[in-house]
Amino acid sequence: MYKILIVDDERNERTGIEKLIRRFHYPLEIRQAARGQEALEIMERERVDILLTDIKMPFMTGMELIENVHKKGIYPICVIYSAYGEFEYAQNAISLGVVQYLLKPIKISEFQELFDRLLSMCEEEEKQKIQNEQLKQSMKMAENERLHRQILRYLESESSDLSYVVQSDFEQHTWIPVVLCNYSYLFSRFWENYENDMYNIIGKNAFIINKDDSQLLIFMRADELQSGKTIEKICEDLISLSKTKYQSEIFMIVGAECGKISELKSEYEKMREQLDYQFFLTESSYFIEEENRFIKKKSDMLPLYFEKIATCCRLKDYSGMKAEFEKAFEYVEKTVGFSSIYIKFTFSEEIKQCCEILNNSERILEVVEDIYDSHSISQVKSAVLHLIDDLAQSQTGYPNESRTVFLAKRFVHDHFQDCTLSVSSIADELNLSAAYLSTLFKTETKQTLVKYISSYRLEKAKELLVTTNMKIVDVSEKVGYMNTSYFISLFRNNTGCSPAKYRERTFRNE
């Protein structure tokens, strides 16, 4: 329903016009004002679509009212009426954009003709506003998508060159980066609904980037968390949403606040190092960087570090073992509540397990004695890390696991069309743990298996786009993505253009 404001110092005139509007059942919400100043106050407070004003009024004429309204940046459809039909009034009215100059007494036929026209103009203006808003939204989305692609390219590249990144208003705020992982087909099956549900939790001014088949990058505005909505609450809400509505487990790494794009690089690298821990978890969880360390809420982190150490041990990845032990020691040093006997026992047992996996028990007793004789955590740490260094020096070469990686790649090539393809399904096929396969693949190829799956699917999609006339929706399904909009978003973020634009550019040899 549109709103009309009738302005006249004569009460009977205002009431008469209102009765005519109601008599002909025009869908208008009616407001009245006896003075120009009163009308201005109403229009500053409420949206008015039609301004119907008398010319001759005390203190402020109808023409002055329209001028003041326009000065305030308010532009309703303006109609003036008066018992005076002088040409100069009509001239001034036209210069102010008045659509009609109506004489008193008002003729019924002219009144109906005028209001039919006014309602048509209101409808046309409303359509135009909607189109303009849609255009603005489209331009904003295009600008955001471009920024998202450039940020992803910057984070994934080896270079620290920021010259190609459109920084726009990104650096006007402080952002909290989040990596969200899911290894079912949550994203590809339920993308639009899940994305909307996430925005309801993380805030409309946040943004989400599709990174690959199982990972999203989320950037939340830090200044929008002032209302008492903590990071922990957001993570728990996202987990609850994913589990209850979509029956999916998720894993999240939450980084520290970043005020500049350049700060994201080191923060992102630090966050990526934590991703392997998800393979040792059976339920949804999240890590939050706090005081320069990662914590897992409501649970002890040591079992996860030790699981990763055991996996690195099986791979004879001594640098990986050492890095995880260092994280474990840093964790216990900064966490209140661990007793000295617990620390000595726990790390002794882990050293025993490592030596058993490596079939090297020569120094177990010596190191365990050193651990129990230690008077500080630094001495325990020194004994453990010295043992890892000695074990690394005693080994020559690297175990030949290339066949496992070869079989994993071949499985991807044979099953990339399957929407359920994942690290876990490949590991099950090869009779390995997902953690072992993931770490092995990354160690040998310097690339995660998840990224390999996503890249292979997108390459196959490119082939189909340039060698067939297949519809985009069919290409999406052919390479394992059930949700076309998710596929298009993922394709755009990784190639810089939509599938349709990629096909068009290829045919034009651009």
N, C-alpha and C positions, 0 to 999 in steps of 0.2 A: 504494500500500500504506500502511495506517495503522500507527501505532506504539503499542505498549502498554508501560507500565512496571509491573512487579510488585515490590511492596515488602513484605518480610517478613524478620524476623530469623532465621527458620528456613529453612535452605537446602533441606531436603527439601520444604517447602511450596511454595517458589518453583519448584523443579524439577518438582513434580507438576503445577502449573497450566500450566507451559510445555509439558509432555508432552501434556496434554489439548488445548491449543490446536493443537499440531501434529497430534495424532491426528485431529482433525475438520477439518484443513486450512483453518483460518481465515486469511485473507490479512493477517496481522499481523506486523510486525517487532517482536521481543521484546527488552526491556531488563530487567535485574534490579538491585535495590538491597537491601542488608541493613539499612540505617539510613535514617532520615528525612533527615538531612543529606546523605547520598550521593544520595538521590533528588532533593533540591532542586538539587544541583549538576548532575545530569544534565538536569533540566528547564530550567535556565538556559542550558544548552549546546545542547540539541536540542529540536526540536518533539515533544511527546508528545500523542497524541490521547486515550488512555485511561489513567487512573491507577487501578490496582488495588492497594489497600493493606490490610494487617492493621491492626486497631485497637490491639491490645496489643503495643507494642514498647518497648524501653528507650530512654532519652534523649529521644525524640520520638514521641508516639503518632500513630496514623493520622489522628485528628481534627486534631491540631496541625499535622501535615504539610499537610493540605488548607488549613488557615487560612493557613499561611505561603506556600503556592503562590499562593493568591488575592491575598495582600498584594503579591506580586511582579507582579501583573497577568497571571498565567498561569491559563487556565481550561480544563483538559482535562475530559473526561467522567469523573466520579469514581465509583468502586465501592469499598465497604469490605466486608471479610469477617472473621469472628471466630468463635471457639467460644462466645463469650458473647452471649446473645440478649436482654440486658436492654433494656427499652423505652426507657430514657434514652439509650442509644447511638443507637437508631433515630431518636429525636427530634432529637438533635444533628446526626445525619447529614442529615436532611431539611432542617434550617435552613441547612446548608452546600451544599445543592444536589446531594447525592449521589443518584444515580439508582437504586441498588440496595444493599440490606443483605443480604449472603450469609453463611449460617451454615456452619461446619465441623461434620462432614465434608460436603463438597460433593456434592450429588446430580447425577448425569450429566444427567438431564432438565432440572434447573434451570440447570445450567451452559450447556447448549446454548441453552435459551430466553434466558438472559441475554446470551450472546454474539451470538446472532442479532439481538437488540434493540440491542446496542451498535453493531454494524456498520451497522444501519439508521440509527441516530442519527448516526454518523460521516458517512455518505453525505448525510444531510439537512443537517448542519452545513456540509459542503463545498459543497453546492449554495447554501446561504444565503450563505457567504463569497464565492462567485463572483458571486452576484447583487448583494451589497453592494459588491463591488469594481467591478462594471460600472456600478452606480449612481453611485459616487464618480467613476469615470472620465467618465461622461456629464455629471455636474455640473461637473467640472473643464474638460471640453471646451467646455461651454456658456459657462462663465465666461471661458475663454481666447478663444473666438470673439467674445464681446462686447467684450473688451479689444482684440482685433485690429481689429475694425470701428471702434472709437472712435479708435484710434491712426491708422488709415488716414484717417478723416474729419478728424482734427486736422491731419495732415500735408498733406492736399490742400486744406484750407480756407485762406481768407485770414486768418481770425481766429487769435489766439494764446490764445484762451480755453480753459483746461484744466478748467473746472468740470465738464464732462460726461464726462471721461475717468476711468474706474475704474482707479486706478493700482495697486491690489492689491499684489503683491510685486514689481512690475516694477522699482521703484527700490531694491530691496534688492540689486541686482546691477548690474554694468557691462556694457553690451551693445555689440556691434559690428554696425552696420547694413550690409546688403548689398542692392543691387538686381541681380537676375539676369534677363537678357533672352534670349528665344529667339523667332525669327521663323518657325519652322516650326510644326507642330502637336504639338510634344512634350508640352505640358501637357494639352491637351484629349484626346489619344489615350492617353497612358500615365500619367495622373495618379497613381493609387494607388501603382503600382510605383515611379514616379520619386520621389514624395514620401517613401516609405519608404527608398529608397536614399539620398536626400539627408540624412535624419535620421541614418542610419548614419554619415555623413561629418561632419555639422556638430554632432552631439550631440543626445540626446533632449530636453534641456532648452531647446534652441533653439526658435524658432517661425517658421512660414512663413505669409505672407499673400498670397493671390491678389489682385493689384492690377487687372490687366486681361488682355486676350487674350495678351499676350506678356511680361508683367513680373511677377516675384515680389519681395516684400520679405522678407528673411531677417534675423532678429535672433539672433546667436550670443552665448552667455555668455562674456565675456572671461575669467572665472576658470576656465573649463574648458579653456583653451588652455595651462595651466601644464605639461602633461605633455609639452611639446616639440612639440606639433602646431601649427605656425605657420599664419598666415593664408595664406601662399603655398602651403603644402602642401595646405590645404583647397581653395583655388581650383583647383589643379592636379588634385586628386582629382575635383572636380566636373566639370571639363572632360573628364577621362579617362572618367568614368562616362557623360557625355552623348554623347561621340563613339563610344566602343566599344560600349556596350550599346544606345544609342538612336539612333545615327547622326545626331546633331544638334550644331550649333555653338551655343555660348552666349557671352554677354558679361556681365562682372560689374564693378560699381563697389563697392568696399569703403570704407566711411566710417571716421571716427575713433571711438574708444570714447565712449559716452554713458552717463552715470550717472543722468540724469534725462530724463523724457519731453520736457520743455521744451527740452533741448539737441538733440533730434532734428530740430526744425523747421529750423534753419539748416543743420544737417548734411545733411538730406534735400534742401534746395534746392541746395546745393553739388553733391551727387551727381547730381541730375537734369540739371545743366548739362553733365555729361560724357557723357550718353547718346547724343548725336548722333554721337560718334566711332565708334560701332559700325558705322555705315553705310560707313565707309571701310576696314573690316577684312573680310577674307574668311575668316579662321579665328578660332577661339575665343580670347578674350583676357580680361584683367582689369586693372583699375586699382586701386591701393591708395593711400589717403591716407597720406603719410609726411612728417612735419615740415611740415605745412600745405601740401602740394602733392600732386598726383596723379602717380603714376608708372605706366608700363606696363612690366611686368617683361620683361627679356631683349630689349628692343627700344627703338629711338629714338622718342621721342614727336613730334619735329618734323614728320615727314611727315604725321601725323594733324592737327596744328594747321594745317599749310599746305593740306591738303585742305579743311578746314572754311573757311579763309580764302577759298579759290577759290570755294567754294559761296556764301558770303556775298557775294562780289564779283559773281557772276553775278546775284544778287538785288538788287544795289546796296544791301545791308544794311551801311551803313558802321559803325554801332555794333557790329554783330556782328564785322565785320572787325577793328575796333580791339580788341575784347575778346579775340579769338583771338591777335592779335599780342602783346598784353600777357601772355597765358598763355605764349606761346612764349618771350618774353624772360625771364619769370620762371623758366621751365624751364631755359634755358641758363645763367642766372645761378647756379642752385643745383646744376647737374650738372657734375661734374668730367670733364675730358677733351676739351672743345671748344677748338680753337685759334682765335685771333683771325681768321686768314685764312679759316678755314672759316665762321665766323659771318658775316663780311662778304660772302663769296661767296654763301652760302645765302640771306641776307635780301635781297641785291641781286637775285638770280634771282627770288625770290618777288614783289618789288616790280615787276619787269619783267612777270611773268605777270599781275599784277593790272591794270596799266596796259593791257596788250593786251586783256584781257577787257573793260575799260571803254572801250576805244578812245580813250584819253587818254594820249598819250606825251610831252606837252609838258615835263614836269618829270622824266622818267626820268633823263637824264644828270646833272642837277643833284643829285638825291637820291642816285644811285649814287656820285657823287663825294664827297658828304658822308659817305656810309657808309664809303668806303675811306679817307677822311681822318680818321676818328674814332680817338680814342685810348683809348676805353673803351666798354663795352657800353651804358652809359647814353647816350652820344652817338649810337650806332647806333639805339637805341630812339627817341630824340628825333627824329631825321631821319625815321624811318618813320612815327611817329604824327602828326607835323606834316603829312606828305604826305596821310595818310588824312583828317585834318581839312580840308585844302584841297580834296580831292576831294569830300568831303561838301558843302561850301559851294558848290561849283560846279554841283552837281546840284539840280534842282528837281523836286519831286513824287516819286512812287513808281511804279515800273513796274506796269502793270496786268496782274497775273497771275491775277486772279480767275477767269478761265475755266478755268485749270488746276485750281484748287481746286474749282470747280464740277464739273468732270469727275471729279475724284477722289471727291467726295462721291456723285455719281451712280453711279459704279462700285461703291461700298460698298453703296448702296441696292439695286442690281441683283444683287449677288453675296454678300450677307451670309450666305446659307445655305451657301455653299461653305466647307468647313473649312480649305481652303488659302489663303483670302484673307489677304493680308498687304501691308505697305508695298511690298515688292519686287514682288509680282505686279501691284499697281496701277501702280507706276512703269514696269514693263515694258509694260503696256498703253498707257501714255501716252508711251512712248519717252523716258523721263526716267531719271536716276539716282535711286536710292532716297534718297541723301543730299540731293539737290536738292529732291525732292518733300517729304521730311520737313521740311526747314528752311523751305521756302516755306509749307507748310501751317501750321506752328507760328507763323511770322511773321505771317501774315494772320489766322488764327483764334484765336491765343493758346491753342491746344490741340494736342496731338500727334495725328497721324493714327491712331496705335495706340489712343489713348484714344477717338477718335471712333468707330472700328470697334467697340470693346467697348461703348461707350455705346449705339450704334445697335442692336446685337444684343440688349442687355438690354431696351431699350424695346420691341423687337419681341416679345421673350419675354413681357413684361408684357401686351401686347395679346392674345397667344395664351392666356395664363392666364385672362384675364377674359372673353374672347369665345368660348372653346371649352371642351370637356370633355376636351381632349387630355391624355394622360398626361404627367408631367414628363419622362420619358425621351424622348418624342416631341417635346416642346417644345424640349428640349435639342438634338436632332438638327436640328430645323427651323430653328434660328437659328445653326447652324454648329458646335455643340459635340458631338463624338462621345462624350466621356466625361461621363456624367451627374453623377457625384460632383464633378467639377471645375466643371461648370456651376452646381451647387447652391452650392458654396463661393464661387464668383465672384459669384453673384447675392446671396448673403447678405452678403458683404463690401461690396457696393456699394449695397444697398437696406436692410440692417438686419434682414432676415428671409428665411426660405427661400421658394422658389417656392410650395410648398403653403400656407404661412402667408400669403403675399401674396394668393393666390387667396381664401383663407378670409376675410381681413380685408376684401378688396374687396367680397365678397358680403354682408358684414355692415355695409358702409358705415362701417368704422372708419378 
